[in-house]
Amino acid sequence: MKKPLLIIVVIALVILAKGSMFVVEEGQQALVTQFGKPVGDIHQAGLHFKIPFIQDAYHFQSRILKWDGDPNQIPTKDKRYIWIDTTARWRIADPLLFFKTVATEQGALSRLDDIIDSVVRDAVSGHLLVELVRGKDYQPPAGVKEEVFEVEGAASVPVEKLAGREQILASILAQARASTPEYGIELIDVQIKRINYVEQVRTRVYERMIAERKKVAAEYRSEGEGEKADILGQMQKELKRIESEAYRTSVEVRGKADASAAAIYAGAYGKDPEFYRFIRSLESYRKAMRENARMVISTDSDFYRYLQKAR
């Protein structure tokens, strides 16, 4: 009888010991309740004790947690419909208040959905699209002038009065953060992950981008045609100059050659006029007669006279 009783006592002690101890891991915090009412919170990791069967321990994350909202279709102040996808980081700052208000992380995420989505919707609908996609210190590219932005149903907005994306996010964070302490939640930051046009607007934007690129391409083509015409004009001008100089040089050379030939002819004619006339006559007949041709000359011709003397 003693041995079974001892076993039962040991088992009971093990159960009591297990029920009276709990471990808080690194990155966690715990809330101890007694009959459902909070009696203390624990922020230090390690082994801790509670009254078994009377007290319960609830564990919560003390690390920074992530919230991801569903993409929402929201109109901007200038009536541009966009899909906006936001994310945020948060942590449990007051476990007791957190347990009383939302109880679980899933409940906290649901509450953050309501808070952040509402603030983001108000911020997006109250600003221009250009303010959401660029920073306050944005400078347009060289040659691009941006002075005012037209807003449907409102006065134009000068560039210097536009808010930047950082300012809008800071405003969203401030407004959302004001509603989270009552749930024991600390909201650390809110960021916009992605902004997309809705399909209808996206098609118009692509068409406008294509038209702008075509316009730029046409300008480049026009500049290229102008450069081409200028290059061809310079080439034609240079070609004519070269041809003119070459023609002048050829005329000068031909003139010098003709002068030299004339001087040679004159010198030869001056030494023996009769022989010169004979040679010129032979050249004339050689040019006039073809292959296998016959020539009939009279006895009083100069050529016959030269031949007669040669005999």
Contacts in CASP RR format, 6 or more apart in sequence:
PFRMAT RR
TARGET T0000
AUTHOR 0000-0000-0000
METHOD contacts of the structure
MODEL  1
MKKPLLIIVVIALVILAKGSMFVVEEGQQALVTQFGKPVGDIHQAGLHFK
IPFIQDAYHFQSRILKWDGDPNQIPTKDKRYIWIDTTARWRIADPLLFFK
TVATEQGALSRLDDIIDSVVRDAVSGHLLVELVRGKDYQPPAGVKEEVFE
VEGAASVPVEKLAGREQILASILAQARASTPEYGIELIDVQIKRINYVEQ
VRTRVYERMIAERKKVAAEYRSEGEGEKADILGQMQKELKRIESEAYRTS
VEVRGKADASAAAIYAGAYGKDPEFYRFIRSLESYRKAMRENARMVISTD
SDFYRYLQKAR
15 52 0 8 1.000
16 52 0 8 1.000
19 50 0 8 1.000
19 52 0 8 1.000
19 53 0 8 1.000
20 49 0 8 1.000
20 50 0 8 1.000
20 51 0 8 1.000
20 52 0 8 1.000
21 47 0 8 1.000
21 48 0 8 1.000
21 49 0 8 1.000
21 50 0 8 1.000
22 30 0 8 1.000
22 47 0 8 1.000
22 48 0 8 1.000
22 49 0 8 1.000
22 50 0 8 1.000
22 57 0 8 1.000
23 46 0 8 1.000
23 47 0 8 1.000
23 48 0 8 1.000
24 30 0 8 1.000
24 42 0 8 1.000
24 44 0 8 1.000
24 45 0 8 1.000
24 46 0 8 1.000
24 48 0 8 1.000
24 59 0 8 1.000
25 45 0 8 1.000
25 46 0 8 1.000
25 59 0 8 1.000
26 45 0 8 1.000
27 45 0 8 1.000
27 61 0 8 1.000
27 62 0 8 1.000
27 63 0 8 1.000
28 45 0 8 1.000
28 59 0 8 1.000
28 60 0 8 1.000
28 61 0 8 1.000
28 62 0 8 1.000
29 41 0 8 1.000
29 42 0 8 1.000
29 43 0 8 1.000
29 59 0 8 1.000
29 60 0 8 1.000
29 61 0 8 1.000
29 62 0 8 1.000
29 92 0 8 1.000
29 95 0 8 1.000
30 41 0 8 1.000
30 42 0 8 1.000
30 48 0 8 1.000
30 57 0 8 1.000
30 58 0 8 1.000
30 59 0 8 1.000
30 60 0 8 1.000
30 95 0 8 1.000
31 38 0 8 1.000
31 40 0 8 1.000
31 41 0 8 1.000
31 42 0 8 1.000
31 57 0 8 1.000
31 58 0 8 1.000
31 60 0 8 1.000
31 95 0 8 1.000
31 96 0 8 1.000
31 99 0 8 1.000
32 38 0 8 1.000
32 39 0 8 1.000
32 40 0 8 1.000
32 41 0 8 1.000
32 42 0 8 1.000
32 50 0 8 1.000
32 55 0 8 1.000
32 56 0 8 1.000
32 57 0 8 1.000
32 58 0 8 1.000
33 39 0 8 1.000
33 55 0 8 1.000
33 56 0 8 1.000
33 58 0 8 1.000
33 99 0 8 1.000
34 51 0 8 1.000
34 54 0 8 1.000
34 55 0 8 1.000
35 54 0 8 1.000
36 56 0 8 1.000
38 96 0 8 1.000
38 99 0 8 1.000
38 100 0 8 1.000
39 55 0 8 1.000
40 96 0 8 1.000
41 95 0 8 1.000
41 96 0 8 1.000
42 48 0 8 1.000
42 57 0 8 1.000
43 62 0 8 1.000
48 57 0 8 1.000
50 56 0 8 1.000
50 57 0 8 1.000
58 95 0 8 1.000
58 99 0 8 1.000
60 92 0 8 1.000
60 95 0 8 1.000
60 98 0 8 1.000
60 99 0 8 1.000
60 105 0 8 1.000
61 91 0 8 1.000
61 92 0 8 1.000
61 105 0 8 1.000
62 91 0 8 1.000
62 92 0 8 1.000
63 91 0 8 1.000
64 89 0 8 1.000
64 90 0 8 1.000
64 91 0 8 1.000
64 188 0 8 1.000
65 89 0 8 1.000
65 90 0 8 1.000
65 91 0 8 1.000
65 92 0 8 1.000
65 105 0 8 1.000
66 87 0 8 1.000
66 88 0 8 1.000
66 89 0 8 1.000
67 87 0 8 1.000
67 88 0 8 1.000
67 89 0 8 1.000
67 90 0 8 1.000
67 109 0 8 1.000
67 112 0 8 1.000
67 113 0 8 1.000
67 116 0 8 1.000
68 87 0 8 1.000
69 85 0 8 1.000
69 86 0 8 1.000
69 87 0 8 1.000
69 113 0 8 1.000
69 116 0 8 1.000
69 117 0 8 1.000
70 85 0 8 1.000
70 113 0 8 1.000
71 83 0 8 1.000
71 84 0 8 1.000
71 85 0 8 1.000
71 194 0 8 1.000
71 196 0 8 1.000
72 83 0 8 1.000
72 84 0 8 1.000
72 117 0 8 1.000
72 120 0 8 1.000
72 121 0 8 1.000
73 81 0 8 1.000
73 82 0 8 1.000
73 83 0 8 1.000
73 198 0 8 1.000
74 81 0 8 1.000
74 82 0 8 1.000
74 84 0 8 1.000
74 120 0 8 1.000
74 121 0 8 1.000
74 124 0 8 1.000
74 125 0 8 1.000
75 81 0 8 1.000
75 82 0 8 1.000
75 124 0 8 1.000
75 125 0 8 1.000
76 82 0 8 1.000
76 124 0 8 1.000
76 125 0 8 1.000
76 126 0 8 1.000
76 127 0 8 1.000
76 128 0 8 1.000
76 129 0 8 1.000
76 132 0 8 1.000
77 125 0 8 1.000
77 126 0 8 1.000
77 127 0 8 1.000
77 128 0 8 1.000
77 151 0 8 1.000
77 154 0 8 1.000
78 128 0 8 1.000
78 129 0 8 1.000
78 149 0 8 1.000
78 150 0 8 1.000
78 151 0 8 1.000
78 152 0 8 1.000
79 152 0 8 1.000
80 129 0 8 1.000
80 197 0 8 1.000
80 201 0 8 1.000
81 197 0 8 1.000
81 198 0 8 1.000
81 200 0 8 1.000
81 201 0 8 1.000
82 124 0 8 1.000
82 129 0 8 1.000
82 132 0 8 1.000
82 195 0 8 1.000
82 196 0 8 1.000
82 197 0 8 1.000
82 198 0 8 1.000
82 201 0 8 1.000
83 194 0 8 1.000
83 195 0 8 1.000
83 196 0 8 1.000
83 197 0 8 1.000
83 198 0 8 1.000
84 120 0 8 1.000
84 124 0 8 1.000
84 132 0 8 1.000
84 192 0 8 1.000
84 194 0 8 1.000
84 195 0 8 1.000
85 192 0 8 1.000
85 193 0 8 1.000
85 194 0 8 1.000
85 195 0 8 1.000
85 196 0 8 1.000
86 116 0 8 1.000
86 120 0 8 1.000
86 190 0 8 1.000
86 191 0 8 1.000
86 192 0 8 1.000
86 193 0 8 1.000
87 190 0 8 1.000
87 191 0 8 1.000
87 193 0 8 1.000
88 112 0 8 1.000
88 116 0 8 1.000
88 176 0 8 1.000
88 187 0 8 1.000
88 188 0 8 1.000
88 189 0 8 1.000
88 190 0 8 1.000
88 191 0 8 1.000
89 187 0 8 1.000
89 188 0 8 1.000
89 189 0 8 1.000
90 108 0 8 1.000
90 112 0 8 1.000
90 180 0 8 1.000
90 185 0 8 1.000
90 186 0 8 1.000
90 187 0 8 1.000
90 188 0 8 1.000
91 185 0 8 1.000
91 186 0 8 1.000
91 188 0 8 1.000
92 98 0 8 1.000
92 108 0 8 1.000
92 184 0 8 1.000
92 185 0 8 1.000
92 186 0 8 1.000
93 181 0 8 1.000
93 184 0 8 1.000
93 185 0 8 1.000
93 186 0 8 1.000
94 181 0 8 1.000
94 184 0 8 1.000
95 184 0 8 1.000
97 182 0 8 1.000
97 183 0 8 1.000
97 184 0 8 1.000
98 108 0 8 1.000
98 183 0 8 1.000
98 184 0 8 1.000
98 185 0 8 1.000
101 111 0 8 1.000
101 182 0 8 1.000
101 183 0 8 1.000
101 184 0 8 1.000
102 108 0 8 1.000
102 110 0 8 1.000
102 111 0 8 1.000
102 183 0 8 1.000
102 185 0 8 1.000
108 183 0 8 1.000
108 185 0 8 1.000
111 183 0 8 1.000
111 185 0 8 1.000
112 180 0 8 1.000
112 185 0 8 1.000
112 187 0 8 1.000
115 176 0 8 1.000
115 179 0 8 1.000
115 180 0 8 1.000
116 172 0 8 1.000
116 176 0 8 1.000
116 190 0 8 1.000
119 172 0 8 1.000
119 175 0 8 1.000
119 176 0 8 1.000
120 172 0 8 1.000
120 190 0 8 1.000
122 175 0 8 1.000
123 168 0 8 1.000
123 171 0 8 1.000
123 172 0 8 1.000
123 175 0 8 1.000
124 132 0 8 1.000
127 163 0 8 1.000
127 168 0 8 1.000
128 149 0 8 1.000
128 151 0 8 1.000
128 157 0 8 1.000
128 162 0 8 1.000
130 149 0 8 1.000
130 162 0 8 1.000
131 162 0 8 1.000
131 163 0 8 1.000
131 164 0 8 1.000
131 165 0 8 1.000
131 168 0 8 1.000
132 165 0 8 1.000
132 168 0 8 1.000
132 192 0 8 1.000
132 195 0 8 1.000
133 165 0 8 1.000
133 195 0 8 1.000
134 164 0 8 1.000
134 165 0 8 1.000
135 164 0 8 1.000
135 165 0 8 1.000
135 166 0 8 1.000
136 162 0 8 1.000
136 163 0 8 1.000
136 164 0 8 1.000
136 165 0 8 1.000
136 166 0 8 1.000
136 167 0 8 1.000
138 164 0 8 1.000
140 146 0 8 1.000
146 159 0 8 1.000
147 158 0 8 1.000
147 159 0 8 1.000
148 156 0 8 1.000
148 157 0 8 1.000
148 158 0 8 1.000
148 159 0 8 1.000
149 156 0 8 1.000
149 157 0 8 1.000
149 159 0 8 1.000
149 162 0 8 1.000
150 156 0 8 1.000
151 157 0 8 1.000
165 192 0 8 1.000
169 189 0 8 1.000
169 190 0 8 1.000
169 191 0 8 1.000
169 192 0 8 1.000
172 190 0 8 1.000
173 187 0 8 1.000
173 189 0 8 1.000
173 190 0 8 1.000
176 187 0 8 1.000
176 190 0 8 1.000
177 186 0 8 1.000
177 187 0 8 1.000
180 186 0 8 1.000
180 187 0 8 1.000
196 202 0 8 1.000
197 205 0 8 1.000
265 276 0 8 1.000
268 275 0 8 1.000
268 276 0 8 1.000
269 276 0 8 1.000
270 276 0 8 1.000
277 302 0 8 1.000
278 306 0 8 1.000
281 302 0 8 1.000
281 303 0 8 1.000
281 306 0 8 1.000
285 295 0 8 1.000
285 303 0 8 1.000
289 295 0 8 1.000
297 303 0 8 1.000
297 304 0 8 1.000
298 304 0 8 1.000
END
